[in-house]
């Protein structure tokens, strides 16, 4: 009886160890939740700006005349994209919605969220 108990514990321990080794290989890819989030943010195109955590990400973008920018609201509440010079105004952008604007003139366009005025961004348009 004692041998069966030792054998059972040994098999159980080895099985548990095998599971731990298997799953630790999945988790040890070197990518934490923070780096996964950063990678997801970095995978957006250069002409996309995420509205996330009450910020514009990135908050400054340089594009060429004729290019468009698309803002994507990833927050769970409304935001706006409102040019300080009045050139464009998205109105309310609901959670999950987008707003695009084509820039036809060279210049620097500063914008804010009209709801959360501490949120600021800049689009630099070059020839």
Backbone bond lengths (Angstrom), bond angles and torsions (degrees), N, CA, C in turn:
res aa  C-N    CA-C-N  psi(-1)  N-CA   C-N-CA  omega(-1)  CA-C   N-CA-C  phi
1 X - - - 1.440 - - 1.513 110.65 -
2 X 1.354 116.47 -40.65 1.443 120.76 -178.94 1.526 110.60 -65.37
3 X 1.319 118.43 -36.76 1.461 123.03 179.46 1.526 109.98 -65.84
4 X 1.354 117.49 -40.60 1.461 120.65 178.45 1.524 110.56 -63.06
5 X 1.318 117.06 -39.30 1.457 120.97 -179.48 1.528 110.08 -66.59
6 X 1.313 117.66 -43.56 1.462 121.90 178.95 1.530 109.46 -64.60
7 X 1.327 117.10 -42.61 1.458 122.04 178.91 1.531 110.11 -62.25
8 X 1.327 117.28 -44.05 1.465 121.65 179.26 1.533 110.51 -61.52
9 X 1.330 117.03 -46.37 1.461 121.28 -179.65 1.526 110.07 -63.96
10 X 1.309 117.72 -39.99 1.465 121.52 179.16 1.524 111.20 -63.97
11 X 1.316 116.75 -46.41 1.469 120.73 179.20 1.532 110.35 -64.17
12 X 1.327 115.99 -43.15 1.464 120.57 179.25 1.527 110.31 -61.27
13 X 1.316 117.04 -45.43 1.462 121.99 -179.59 1.526 111.04 -63.56
14 X 1.318 117.34 -44.31 1.463 121.25 178.66 1.534 110.82 -63.76
15 X 1.313 117.09 -40.35 1.467 120.77 178.58 1.524 110.84 -64.01
16 X 1.318 115.16 -43.80 1.462 120.20 178.65 1.528 110.50 -63.46
17 X 1.301 117.41 -42.50 1.457 122.50 177.97 1.532 110.62 -62.10
18 X 1.320 117.50 -42.33 1.468 121.35 178.57 1.524 110.77 -62.47
19 X 1.329 117.02 -41.39 1.471 120.61 177.40 1.520 111.65 -63.41
20 X 1.322 116.31 -43.77 1.463 120.40 179.03 1.522 111.62 -61.50
21 X 1.306 117.25 -42.56 1.466 121.01 179.06 1.526 110.06 -64.64
22 X 1.318 116.90 -42.69 1.462 121.35 179.69 1.521 111.16 -60.81
23 X 1.320 117.52 -49.55 1.455 121.03 -176.55 1.522 112.87 -75.93
24 X 1.317 117.77 -26.86 1.459 118.32 177.73 1.516 110.01 -69.33
25 X 1.307 118.78 -28.54 1.462 121.84 174.93 1.511 111.25 -64.79
26 X 1.324 118.33 -33.75 1.457 121.83 178.03 1.522 110.82 -70.79
27 X 1.299 116.39 -36.93 1.462 119.86 -174.04 1.519 112.65 -86.45
28 X 1.327 117.57 -14.42 1.457 118.32 -173.95 1.514 112.76 -97.08
29 X 1.324 117.57 32.06 1.460 120.18 178.89 1.514 111.70 -73.20
30 X 1.353 117.39 -2.36 1.448 120.83 178.86 1.515 113.04 84.13
31 X 1.317 118.22 1.97 1.458 121.43 -177.71 1.513 109.97 -108.19
32 X 1.315 116.07 114.35 1.448 121.28 176.84 1.512 109.15 -86.42
33 X 1.323 116.96 173.98 1.464 120.71 177.01 1.528 110.44 -60.70
34 X 1.325 116.69 -37.25 1.474 120.15 -179.99 1.524 111.02 -66.22
35 X 1.344 117.80 -43.15 1.461 118.31 179.41 1.512 111.30 -71.46
36 X 1.331 117.90 -30.37 1.467 119.91 175.44 1.524 110.29 -65.41
37 X 1.327 116.88 -41.25 1.464 120.61 178.09 1.520 110.62 -65.57
38 X 1.324 116.70 -41.08 1.465 120.24 178.65 1.516 110.47 -64.61
39 X 1.332 116.99 -40.00 1.456 120.19 178.43 1.519 110.90 -63.95
40 X 1.327 117.00 -39.73 1.463 120.25 178.08 1.514 110.42 -64.03
41 X 1.324 117.52 -41.47 1.459 120.69 178.18 1.516 110.35 -65.69
42 X 1.327 117.30 -39.64 1.457 120.59 -178.63 1.516 112.64 -72.22
43 X 1.316 118.56 -14.84 1.460 120.53 -178.06 1.524 112.53 -84.70
44 X 1.327 118.44 -2.41 1.451 119.77 176.45 1.516 108.66 -73.33
45 X 1.335 116.48 156.19 1.454 119.10 -179.32 1.520 109.93 -72.65
46 X 1.330 116.35 163.85 1.459 119.57 -178.22 1.516 111.33 -66.82
47 X 1.311 118.26 -15.31 1.464 121.71 -179.27 1.523 112.04 -103.91
48 X 1.323 117.09 21.40 1.462 122.01 175.69 1.521 109.60 -122.03
49 X 1.328 114.41 140.08 1.456 120.68 176.27 1.521 107.54 -125.17
50 X 1.318 116.06 125.92 1.462 120.44 177.21 1.519 109.53 -86.24
51 X 1.318 115.81 137.36 1.460 121.78 170.47 1.521 104.40 -101.45
52 X 1.331 115.23 108.63 1.457 120.05 -169.28 1.523 109.58 -151.96
53 X 1.324 116.57 133.78 1.471 121.94 179.40 1.528 111.53 54.58
54 X 1.316 115.00 41.92 1.475 122.23 -179.78 1.530 113.12 56.54
55 X 1.332 116.30 36.56 1.457 121.29 174.47 1.526 109.53 -141.10
56 X 1.329 115.29 159.45 1.457 122.02 170.31 1.519 106.44 -97.61
57 X 1.346 117.19 123.62 1.460 121.98 -176.24 1.516 110.18 -121.83
58 X 1.323 119.39 113.95 1.453 127.58 -7.12 1.521 110.51 -74.35
59 X 1.311 116.27 162.49 1.466 118.65 -177.80 1.519 112.79 -91.50
60 X 1.331 117.85 -5.04 1.456 121.89 174.52 1.522 108.95 -140.18
61 X 1.345 115.46 131.31 1.462 120.92 -178.63 1.522 108.00 -136.66
62 X 1.332 116.34 139.99 1.456 121.64 173.98 1.518 108.64 -111.02
63 X 1.341 115.55 128.20 1.463 121.68 -178.75 1.528 109.02 -133.99
64 X 1.326 116.47 176.41 1.458 123.38 177.35 1.526 109.74 -99.19
65 X 1.344 115.98 155.16 1.461 121.32 175.04 1.535 108.19 -55.22
66 X 1.320 116.27 133.72 1.459 121.97 -178.82 1.515 114.22 96.55
67 X 1.329 117.22 -15.87 1.464 120.74 178.10 1.525 110.49 -75.57
68 X 1.314 115.19 156.67 1.466 121.97 175.35 1.518 109.39 -112.02
69 X 1.312 115.28 153.98 1.462 122.49 171.43 1.517 107.20 -117.48
70 X 1.328 115.53 138.62 1.467 121.20 175.42 1.517 108.42 -116.35
71 X 1.340 115.92 122.31 1.455 122.28 174.58 1.521 107.85 -96.34
72 X 1.323 117.52 133.23 1.468 122.96 -178.03 1.523 107.83 -121.04
73 X 1.330 116.68 120.11 1.462 121.13 -178.20 1.525 110.20 -83.38
74 X 1.330 116.41 108.52 1.464 123.29 177.95 1.527 112.47 -98.46
75 X 1.345 116.91 -3.55 1.460 120.10 176.64 1.523 109.76 -79.70
76 X 1.312 116.98 169.08 1.467 120.92 -177.34 1.527 112.08 -93.75
77 X 1.329 117.25 13.06 1.465 121.62 -179.11 1.530 108.81 -144.23
78 X 1.332 116.12 169.51 1.456 122.76 -175.79 1.524 113.05 -69.35
79 X 1.327 114.17 150.08 1.462 123.67 171.35 1.523 106.99 -141.00
80 X 1.333 116.42 169.38 1.458 121.31 169.86 1.522 108.42 -128.57
81 X 1.321 114.64 163.74 1.458 122.66 170.46 1.522 104.40 -123.26
82 X 1.331 116.05 104.40 1.450 121.64 -171.45 1.525 110.11 -124.64
83 X 1.341 117.03 115.92 1.461 121.45 179.55 1.519 109.91 -67.94
84 X 1.313 116.20 137.65 1.464 120.36 178.75 1.525 111.33 -65.91
85 X 1.351 117.42 -27.93 1.461 120.79 179.72 1.537 112.73 -90.00
86 X 1.334 117.25 3.38 1.464 121.42 178.56 1.522 114.75 81.05
87 X 1.326 117.95 4.55 1.463 122.77 -177.09 1.538 112.75 -63.00
88 X 1.313 117.36 -34.85 1.472 120.92 179.24 1.517 109.86 -150.60
89 X 1.323 114.65 153.62 1.471 122.05 177.07 1.520 107.53 -153.84
90 X 1.292 115.87 119.46 1.459 121.01 -175.89 1.521 113.77 -75.27
91 X 1.323 117.89 -19.77 1.458 119.04 -164.84 1.522 107.45 69.84
92 X 1.320 116.97 -170.15 1.473 120.01 -179.31 1.527 110.45 -68.45
93 X 1.323 115.24 129.30 1.467 122.05 173.80 1.525 105.74 -106.80
94 X 1.306 116.62 111.43 1.466 121.48 -178.55 1.531 110.46 -70.49
95 X 1.307 115.91 163.03 1.458 121.91 175.77 1.523 109.89 -54.86
96 X 1.330 116.86 128.27 1.454 121.97 179.64 1.521 114.14 86.16
97 X 1.325 117.79 -8.99 1.470 121.28 -178.72 1.529 110.40 -90.14
98 X 1.339 114.82 170.64 1.454 121.72 -176.42 1.524 110.35 -132.42
99 X 1.318 115.66 160.32 1.457 123.09 173.29 1.519 107.78 -141.28
100 X 1.342 116.29 133.83 1.461 120.85 178.44 1.513 110.13 -123.01
101 X 1.329 114.92 150.04 1.459 120.78 176.73 1.521 108.51 -145.99
102 X 1.342 116.13 133.75 1.465 122.36 177.80 1.525 109.03 -94.88
103 X 1.309 117.21 130.27 1.449 123.14 -178.16 1.525 109.06 -98.48
104 X 1.326 116.27 113.23 1.461 121.73 -174.55 1.522 113.42 -102.40
105 X 1.339 117.15 -5.79 1.464 121.21 -179.11 1.520 110.30 -129.30
106 X 1.318 113.39 142.57 1.458 119.94 175.94 1.531 109.58 -65.85
107 X 1.322 116.96 145.48 1.451 120.58 177.35 1.511 112.39 153.38
108 X 1.323 114.36 -179.10 1.464 121.87 177.28 1.517 107.48 -111.65
109 X 1.320 115.95 123.55 1.465 122.51 -176.32 1.524 108.74 -114.48
110 X 1.317 115.94 110.30 1.461 120.68 175.06 1.519 107.91 -91.56
111 X 1.325 115.86 141.84 1.463 119.96 -179.56 1.518 110.09 -143.04
112 X 1.324 114.85 162.55 1.466 122.74 179.06 1.520 108.67 -136.89
113 X 1.310 115.27 171.81 1.462 121.50 164.37 1.524 105.11 -90.57
114 X 1.310 116.20 121.57 1.467 119.96 -178.70 1.516 113.50 -65.88
115 X 1.310 117.34 -19.70 1.468 122.10 178.56 1.524 110.28 -86.87
116 X 1.317 115.69 -42.52 1.470 122.93 -178.25 1.525 106.88 -119.14
117 X 1.322 117.33 83.13 1.463 122.10 -169.44 1.529 114.85 -65.98
118 X 1.324 117.78 -9.99 1.463 120.70 174.76 1.527 111.07 -76.17
119 X 1.330 117.34 -14.11 1.460 121.86 177.95 1.525 107.98 -82.35
120 X 1.350 116.82 120.73 1.459 120.97 -174.93 1.517 110.14 -134.36
121 X 1.335 114.81 151.45 1.451 120.54 176.19 1.516 110.55 -152.79
122 X 1.330 115.11 168.85 1.461 121.86 -179.41 1.516 110.06 -140.08
123 X 1.341 114.96 134.78 1.462 121.23 171.46 1.525 106.56 -114.02
124 X 1.330 117.56 124.97 1.450 122.62 177.17 1.522 107.02 -107.13
125 X 1.333 115.74 120.10 1.472 120.99 -177.00 1.519 108.16 -110.17
126 X 1.343 115.79 122.35 1.467 122.26 -178.83 1.527 109.92 -116.86
127 X 1.341 115.05 165.37 1.488 120.23 177.25 1.499 111.38 -73.65
